[in-house]
């Protein structure tokens, strides 16, 4: 895997190899699946590089805003990960950011064994 981060003017998506965590930082307001393609490539690449005993953490605690296209991208990734059933998936959210309380918990509807922690 070659991509370890994706950056834009108001956001960053960073992969920490040591902790197997992808952190989402800032505000992501991209307008289409095409604009989200680099983030999806990062998510898919990290997932594919991990072995079956790993846990992949998606850390949204520093993400202030994610629009509906971004939520769709994350949902599509969760569905792909569920179908592959290769690694455990864990999602971290921030209880002080309202959209995370509602949206991140709903990811469990797509994959009931997904772990969601809103801290």
C-alpha positions as CSV (number, residue, x, y, z in Angstrom):
1,X,0.0,0.0,0.0
2,X,1.4,3.4,-1.0
3,X,-1.1,6.0,0.1
4,X,-1.0,6.7,3.8
5,X,-2.8,10.0,3.9
6,X,-5.2,12.2,1.9
7,X,-5.3,15.9,2.5
8,X,-7.5,18.7,1.4
9,X,-7.9,22.4,2.3
10,X,-10.0,21.7,5.4
11,X,-9.3,18.1,6.2
12,X,-6.9,15.3,6.5
13,X,-7.3,11.5,6.5
14,X,-4.3,9.8,7.9
15,X,-3.3,6.1,8.4
16,X,-1.2,5.2,11.4
17,X,0.6,1.9,10.4
18,X,1.5,1.0,14.0
19,X,-2.0,1.2,15.4
20,X,-4.0,0.3,12.3
21,X,-6.0,3.4,12.7
22,X,-7.3,5.8,10.1
23,X,-8.0,9.3,11.5
24,X,-10.4,11.7,9.9
25,X,-9.6,15.4,10.9
26,X,-11.3,18.7,10.1
27,X,-14.3,19.2,7.8
28,X,-14.9,17.1,4.7
29,X,-17.4,18.6,2.2
30,X,-16.5,16.9,-1.1
31,X,-19.3,16.8,-3.6
32,X,-19.2,13.4,-5.3
33,X,-18.1,9.8,-5.2
34,X,-15.3,10.9,-7.6
35,X,-14.0,13.5,-5.2
36,X,-14.1,10.9,-2.4
37,X,-12.2,8.3,-4.5
38,X,-8.8,9.0,-2.9
39,X,-10.3,8.5,0.5
40,X,-12.0,5.3,-0.6
41,X,-8.7,4.1,-2.2
42,X,-6.9,4.7,1.2
43,X,-9.6,2.8,3.1
44,X,-9.5,-0.1,0.6
45,X,-5.7,-0.2,0.5
46,X,-5.4,-0.3,4.3
47,X,-8.1,-3.0,4.6
48,X,-6.5,-5.1,1.9
49,X,-3.0,-4.9,3.5
50,X,-4.2,-6.1,6.9
51,X,-4.3,-9.8,7.9
52,X,-7.2,-11.6,9.4
53,X,-6.1,-11.1,13.0
54,X,-6.1,-7.3,12.8
55,X,-8.6,-4.7,13.9
56,X,-8.9,-1.6,11.7
57,X,-10.0,1.5,13.6
58,X,-11.8,4.4,11.9
59,X,-11.3,7.4,14.2
60,X,-13.8,10.2,13.6
61,X,-13.2,12.0,16.9
62,X,-11.5,15.0,15.3
63,X,-13.9,15.3,12.3
64,X,-16.2,18.2,12.8
65,X,-18.4,17.6,9.7
66,X,-18.9,15.0,7.0
67,X,-21.5,15.5,4.3
68,X,-23.9,12.9,2.9
69,X,-21.5,12.0,0.1
70,X,-18.9,11.3,2.7
71,X,-21.3,9.2,4.9
72,X,-22.2,7.3,1.7
73,X,-18.5,6.6,1.1
74,X,-18.0,5.3,4.7
75,X,-21.1,3.2,4.4
76,X,-19.9,1.6,1.1
77,X,-16.6,0.8,2.8
78,X,-18.3,-0.8,5.8
79,X,-20.4,-3.0,3.4
80,X,-17.2,-4.0,1.4
81,X,-15.4,-4.8,4.7
82,X,-18.4,-6.9,5.9
83,X,-18.5,-8.9,2.6
84,X,-14.8,-9.6,2.8
85,X,-15.1,-10.4,6.5
86,X,-11.3,-10.2,6.8
87,X,-10.6,-7.9,9.7
88,X,-12.5,-6.5,12.7
89,X,-13.8,-3.0,12.2
90,X,-14.0,-0.4,15.0
91,X,-15.3,3.1,14.8
92,X,-14.5,5.9,17.3
93,X,-16.6,9.0,17.6
94,X,-16.9,12.1,19.7
95,X,-20.0,12.5,21.8
96,X,-19.6,16.3,21.6
97,X,-20.1,16.3,17.9
98,X,-23.8,15.8,17.3
99,X,-23.8,14.2,13.8
100,X,-21.4,11.5,15.1
101,X,-23.9,10.4,17.8
102,X,-26.6,9.7,15.2
103,X,-24.7,8.6,12.1
104,X,-21.8,6.4,13.4
105,X,-24.1,4.2,15.4
106,X,-26.2,3.6,12.3
107,X,-23.2,1.9,10.7
108,X,-23.9,-1.1,12.9
109,X,-27.1,-1.6,10.9
110,X,-24.8,-2.4,7.9
111,X,-22.6,-4.7,9.9
112,X,-23.9,-5.7,13.4
113,X,-20.5,-6.9,14.6
114,X,-18.9,-3.5,13.9
115,X,-17.7,-1.9,17.2
116,X,-18.8,1.7,17.8
117,X,-17.5,3.7,20.7
118,X,-18.7,7.3,21.1
119,X,-16.5,8.9,23.7
